[in-house]
Amino acid sequence: MTGAWAAEAIERLEEERTRTGPTLLRPFPLPGGWGVRLWLKDESVQPTGGLKHRLARALFTTAIAAGRITRGTPVVEATGGAMAVAQAYFARLLDLPYTAVMPRGSRGQDVERWGGTCRYVHPPPAIYEEAAKLAERLGGCYLDHYASAATVDWRGGSLAEELFEQVPRCPEWTVVGAGTGATSAAVGRHLRDHRLPGRLAVVDPENSAYFPGWVTGADDYGTGMPSRIEGIGRPRIEPGFVASLVDLVVPVPDAASVAAARRVREVTGLTVGAATGTNLWGALEMAVRMRDRQVRGDVVTVIGDAGERHLRTCHDDAWALDKGLDWRPYATRLARLLSG
């Protein structure tokens, strides 16, 4: 019975992936004389609106295949934001009870909209211990996506596989952010497994451990400070981040991320979050390097999410200035750069 349920559940997940289909690849205009094309892989069209959708599906697939989730297993996670929403979506698809343990003050409405339950704790670092205890008490599965991201089973649903089938030629640079590190690891492995000539750059916001850890070669590097850019950046290097697969880590000022997110909105009409701005800023840096070296080719990066909630954050002047993020000098630099 357990095996039959697992087979049915994995089939449901596969059907959802097929039904969702490939996400769009959008061109981002650059001055014609550069000889560089920039593409935006638009993950905002996923059913839960962001890049975490793929990873959440892979986490459930892996846990079911390993027998950690069976029929009716309560699923618990320590997270907020897009990952909690995506996991709630898949728990509902599989008729599983789901609880997201998140810091006090987090927005849990979207999790509850998909049938999940939110448990708020303080201080924020306590969410991990509380989630593990809750899963044990319920006899459930603690997904622990930061630890599990290193070993997920993508089952053909990774961004890397889909992306490299869509681009007209292998990009000179693929640029992604790092939260768990799963996406950068999937892209890096795909490039190497298929012997592709492209390179991988990871963009990193302020306070995050990935850039200093990559530079120093310290796998256990930690800053102890949270990222202000939702969805990417970590105070420690997570198990899913494989530094040896990364060709370059690009630090991006948080105010530059805000300016670039606004630029994406101007060009595409999509109200993206600051993490997408981080991606664009890094992708433009790679494009400029290619231009200066007279290297022709493509750069591709990711639109992670889009939604009206970002109108109250990085697209709101008062919010940005209150956070000390003066985007205006960076917006001026972007305007001058993209005007040629």
VOVORO-371636 format. One line per 5 residues: number of its first residue (from 1); their letters; for each residue x, z, y of C-alpha. Coordinates in nm, 3 decimals. Each point is the difference from the previous one (the first is absolute). Layout:
N
NUM	A	X Z Y | ...
***
This chain:
340
1	MTGAW	0.000 0.000 0.000 | 0.282 0.088 0.238 | 0.176 -0.329 -0.072 | -0.320 -0.196 0.051 | -0.061 0.165 0.336
6	AAEAI	0.360 -0.065 0.109 | -0.029 -0.368 -0.092 | -0.328 -0.029 0.190 | 0.141 0.182 0.304 | 0.311 -0.220 0.019
11	ERLEE	-0.221 -0.306 -0.037 | -0.207 0.121 0.298 | 0.317 0.038 0.205 | 0.112 -0.351 -0.099 | -0.340 -0.142 0.089
16	ERTRT	0.019 0.170 0.340 | 0.341 -0.157 0.064 | -0.128 -0.344 -0.098 | -0.315 0.040 0.208 | 0.198 0.107 0.306
21	GPTLL	0.231 -0.300 -0.032 | 0.319 -0.072 0.195 | 0.025 0.127 0.356 | 0.065 -0.236 0.290 | 0.336 -0.118 0.129
26	RPFPL	-0.027 -0.038 0.379 | 0.251 -0.187 0.219 | 0.133 0.190 0.301 | 0.106 -0.234 0.284 | 0.367 -0.009 0.099
31	PGGWG	0.170 -0.224 0.255 | 0.043 -0.345 -0.151 | 0.371 -0.027 0.064 | 0.085 0.293 -0.225 | -0.039 -0.189 -0.327
36	VRLWL	-0.155 0.314 -0.152 | -0.351 0.050 -0.133 | -0.154 0.348 -0.015 | -0.281 0.083 -0.243 | -0.227 0.307 -0.012
41	KDESV	-0.132 0.098 -0.344 | -0.342 0.140 0.094 | -0.077 0.295 -0.226 | -0.270 0.119 0.240 | -0.250 -0.218 -0.189
46	QPTGG	0.027 0.221 -0.309 | -0.328 0.181 -0.083 | 0.138 0.328 0.138 | 0.177 -0.173 0.285 | 0.369 0.048 -0.067
51	LKHRL	0.320 -0.030 -0.196 | -0.068 0.322 -0.196 | -0.281 -0.176 -0.190 | 0.241 -0.173 -0.237 | 0.202 0.314 -0.068
56	ARALF	-0.312 0.209 -0.062 | -0.119 -0.254 -0.258 | 0.339 0.005 -0.170 | 0.006 0.382 -0.004 | -0.335 0.015 -0.179
61	TTAIA	0.103 -0.274 -0.243 | 0.322 0.182 -0.089 | -0.168 0.340 -0.039 | -0.274 -0.144 -0.223 | 0.246 -0.191 -0.218
66	AGRIT	0.205 0.319 -0.042 | -0.307 0.205 -0.099 | 0.017 0.224 0.307 | -0.343 -0.120 0.112 | -0.283 -0.031 -0.252
71	RGTPV	-0.377 -0.015 0.034 | -0.117 0.250 0.263 | 0.348 0.133 0.087 | 0.005 0.163 0.345 | 0.261 -0.178 0.213
76	VEATG	0.185 0.192 0.271 | 0.248 -0.119 0.260 | 0.197 0.155 0.286 | -0.041 -0.252 0.276 | -0.205 -0.111 0.295
81	GAMAV	-0.059 -0.329 0.176 | -0.007 -0.337 -0.172 | 0.127 0.120 -0.338 | -0.277 0.258 -0.035 | -0.260 -0.262 0.093
86	AQAYF	0.134 -0.252 -0.251 | 0.014 0.256 -0.280 | -0.355 0.114 0.073 | -0.111 -0.363 -0.026 | 0.155 -0.044 -0.345
91	ARLLD	-0.123 0.338 -0.123 | -0.352 -0.107 0.092 | 0.051 -0.335 -0.176 | 0.090 0.191 -0.318 | -0.264 0.277 0.039
96	LPYTA	0.267 0.269 0.035 | -0.023 0.310 0.223 | 0.263 -0.015 0.275 | 0.143 0.262 0.237 | 0.250 -0.065 0.278
101	VMPRG	0.193 0.307 0.112 | 0.102 -0.065 0.359 | 0.130 0.188 0.304 | -0.251 0.179 0.216 | -0.118 -0.225 0.281
106	SRGQD	0.021 -0.321 -0.205 | -0.286 -0.248 0.007 | -0.175 -0.002 -0.335 | -0.313 -0.198 0.086 | 0.117 -0.321 -0.165
111	VERWG	0.096 0.186 -0.318 | -0.346 0.157 -0.016 | -0.160 -0.338 0.067 | 0.144 -0.118 -0.332 | -0.129 0.310 -0.180
116	GTCRY	0.315 0.212 0.017 | 0.037 0.364 0.097 | 0.246 0.129 0.260 | 0.174 0.338 -0.015 | 0.185 0.104 0.314
121	VHPPP	0.300 0.234 -0.008 | 0.258 0.136 0.243 | 0.294 -0.029 0.054 | 0.031 -0.372 -0.082 | 0.284 0.035 -0.258
126	AIYEE	-0.233 0.221 -0.207 | -0.213 -0.298 -0.105 | 0.230 -0.088 -0.291 | -0.004 0.341 -0.166 | -0.373 0.037 0.064
131	AAKLA	-0.075 -0.340 -0.155 | 0.206 0.078 -0.310 | -0.174 0.337 -0.044 | -0.343 -0.153 0.052 | 0.062 -0.271 -0.259
136	ERLGG	0.117 0.261 -0.250 | -0.303 0.220 0.069 | -0.239 -0.293 -0.045 | 0.178 -0.137 -0.305 | 0.055 -0.315 0.202
141	CYLDH	0.272 -0.247 0.096 | 0.220 0.053 0.304 | 0.103 -0.357 0.087 | 0.291 0.110 0.223 | 0.049 -0.348 0.141
146	YASAA	0.336 0.072 0.163 | 0.154 0.082 -0.336 | -0.204 -0.251 -0.203 | 0.067 -0.298 0.227 | 0.339 -0.054 -0.165
151	TVDWR	-0.155 -0.085 -0.338 | -0.339 -0.162 0.071 | -0.129 -0.289 -0.210 | -0.092 -0.276 0.244 | -0.164 -0.220 -0.268
156	GGSLA	0.049 -0.311 0.211 | -0.149 0.164 0.306 | 0.309 0.070 0.205 | 0.034 -0.132 0.351 | 0.336 -0.152 -0.096
161	EELFE	-0.136 -0.227 -0.276 | -0.285 -0.125 0.215 | 0.209 -0.044 0.313 | 0.270 -0.215 -0.155 | -0.263 -0.226 -0.154
166	QVPRC	-0.153 -0.060 0.345 | 0.299 -0.066 0.224 | 0.108 -0.364 0.022 | 0.362 0.098 -0.068 | 0.182 0.324 -0.071
171	PEWTV	0.026 0.191 0.331 | 0.343 0.078 0.135 | -0.131 0.351 0.065 | -0.295 0.199 -0.132 | -0.067 0.301 0.224
176	VGAGT	-0.204 0.302 -0.113 | -0.039 0.366 0.089 | 0.056 0.287 -0.241 | -0.234 0.289 -0.071 | 0.029 0.062 -0.372
181	GATSA	0.253 -0.284 -0.023 | -0.202 -0.179 -0.269 | -0.056 -0.321 0.197 | 0.363 -0.045 0.099 | 0.107 0.068 -0.361
186	AVGRH	-0.248 -0.259 -0.133 | 0.122 -0.262 0.250 | 0.366 0.076 -0.068 | -0.042 -0.019 -0.376 | -0.191 -0.328 0.028
191	LRDHR	0.275 -0.157 0.210 | 0.267 0.103 -0.249 | -0.195 -0.063 -0.321 | -0.081 -0.355 0.112 | 0.346 -0.059 0.149
196	LPGRL	-0.147 -0.089 0.337 | 0.232 -0.043 0.300 | -0.212 0.207 0.242 | 0.088 0.346 0.126 | -0.202 0.319 0.050
201	AVVDP	-0.011 0.209 0.317 | -0.177 0.335 0.025 | -0.114 0.116 0.344 | 0.012 0.371 0.070 | -0.161 0.203 0.282
206	ENSAY	0.149 0.297 0.182 | 0.050 0.328 -0.192 | -0.007 -0.177 -0.338 | 0.266 0.052 -0.265 | 0.027 -0.355 -0.131
211	FPGWV	0.233 -0.146 0.263 | 0.254 0.286 0.011 | -0.021 0.040 -0.378 | 0.064 -0.371 -0.056 | 0.294 -0.003 0.244
216	TGADD	0.167 0.306 -0.151 | -0.091 -0.077 -0.361 | -0.159 0.343 -0.044 | -0.295 -0.021 -0.240 | -0.111 0.352 0.089
221	YGTGM	0.013 -0.042 0.379 | -0.266 0.185 0.196 | -0.088 0.039 0.366 | -0.268 0.264 -0.038 | -0.200 -0.172 0.276
226	PSRIE	-0.322 -0.199 -0.044 | -0.036 -0.360 0.107 | -0.232 -0.075 0.291 | -0.076 -0.344 -0.145 | -0.286 0.036 -0.243
231	GIGRP	0.066 -0.142 -0.345 | 0.379 -0.043 0.013 | 0.304 0.221 0.044 | 0.067 0.319 -0.194 | 0.187 0.325 0.071
236	RIEPG	0.181 -0.051 -0.332 | 0.098 -0.295 -0.218 | -0.274 -0.043 -0.260 | 0.064 -0.091 -0.368 | -0.170 -0.338 0.042
241	FVASL	0.256 -0.119 0.257 | 0.285 -0.189 -0.169 | 0.277 -0.035 0.256 | 0.206 -0.237 -0.215 | -0.277 -0.264 0.028
246	VDLVV	0.001 0.007 0.381 | 0.232 -0.226 0.200 | -0.063 0.158 0.340 | -0.190 0.295 0.148 | -0.104 -0.052 0.362
251	PVPDA	-0.081 0.305 0.217 | -0.288 -0.072 0.239 | -0.089 0.218 0.303 | -0.354 0.136 -0.026 | -0.091 -0.133 0.345
256	ASVAA	0.114 -0.346 -0.110 | -0.238 0.026 -0.297 | -0.287 0.069 0.240 | 0.091 -0.299 0.218 | 0.031 -0.231 -0.300
261	ARRVR	-0.333 0.115 -0.146 | -0.162 -0.099 0.328 | 0.173 -0.338 -0.019 | -0.142 -0.060 -0.348 | -0.345 0.074 0.138
266	EVTGL	0.051 -0.247 0.286 | 0.105 -0.276 -0.240 | -0.234 0.058 -0.296 | -0.289 0.203 0.143 | 0.062 0.266 -0.267
271	TVGAA	0.010 0.363 0.115 | 0.299 0.101 -0.210 | 0.174 0.335 -0.028 | 0.344 0.088 0.125 | 0.154 -0.055 -0.345
276	TGTNL	-0.081 -0.369 0.031 | 0.171 0.010 0.338 | 0.309 0.145 -0.168 | -0.006 -0.288 -0.247 | -0.034 -0.262 0.274
281	WGALE	0.281 0.148 0.210 | 0.235 -0.008 -0.298 | -0.107 -0.350 -0.099 | 0.069 -0.124 0.352 | 0.344 0.157 -0.013
286	MAVRM	0.074 -0.197 -0.318 | -0.139 -0.318 0.160 | 0.221 0.046 0.307 | 0.308 0.047 -0.220 | -0.084 -0.326 -0.176
291	RDRQV	-0.054 -0.176 0.333 | 0.332 0.122 0.137 | 0.183 -0.115 -0.313 | -0.191 -0.329 -0.008 | -0.145 0.080 -0.341
296	RGDVV	-0.328 -0.179 -0.068 | -0.257 0.153 -0.229 | -0.284 0.248 -0.037 | -0.056 0.370 0.057 | -0.300 0.178 -0.149
301	TVIGD	-0.141 0.346 0.067 | -0.323 0.192 -0.060 | -0.312 0.094 0.192 | -0.072 0.334 -0.163 | -0.342 0.089 0.133
306	AGERH	-0.238 -0.075 0.283 | -0.304 0.179 0.134 | -0.179 0.141 0.300 | 0.154 0.345 -0.053 | 0.328 -0.139 0.136
311	LRTCH	-0.173 -0.060 0.334 | 0.015 0.378 0.041 | 0.372 0.020 -0.081 | 0.271 -0.260 0.057 | -0.227 -0.234 0.197
316	DDAWA	-0.109 0.278 0.236 | 0.222 0.050 0.307 | -0.082 0.368 0.044 | 0.067 0.077 -0.366 | 0.337 -0.176 0.002
321	LDKGL	0.119 0.166 0.321 | -0.117 0.341 -0.123 | 0.220 -0.052 -0.309 | 0.296 -0.097 0.219 | -0.011 -0.360 -0.121
326	DWRPY	0.056 -0.219 0.305 | -0.060 -0.343 -0.150 | 0.027 -0.187 0.331 | 0.377 -0.079 0.005 | -0.024 -0.128 -0.358
331	ATRLA	-0.308 -0.207 0.081 | 0.195 -0.162 0.284 | 0.287 -0.079 -0.237 | -0.241 -0.153 -0.252 | -0.167 -0.214 0.265
336	RLLSG	0.337 -0.134 0.123 | 0.126 -0.061 -0.353 | -0.310 -0.184 -0.121 | -0.028 -0.208 0.315 | 0.332 -0.155 -0.092
***
